[in-house]
């Protein structure tokens, strides 16, 4: 969950890893908190798994190094 704009909000959405609201919008953030509170345990676990899978795919060191090698070769 985040109260942010830009790339971080895009990542949360793209990864289906949680909820976000625009930065400084405390009303929308409160709504996200309520929505998260009402999710089942399995739904929350799914968001966590999605976040972990996205991290491994997009940000894991070995994958980033492999991509960099492809770009530089």
Secondary structure as UniProt FT lines:
FT   STRAND          2..3
FT   HELIX           7..15
FT   STRAND          20..21
FT   TURN            23..24
FT   HELIX           26..37
FT   HELIX           41..59
FT   HELIX           61..72
//
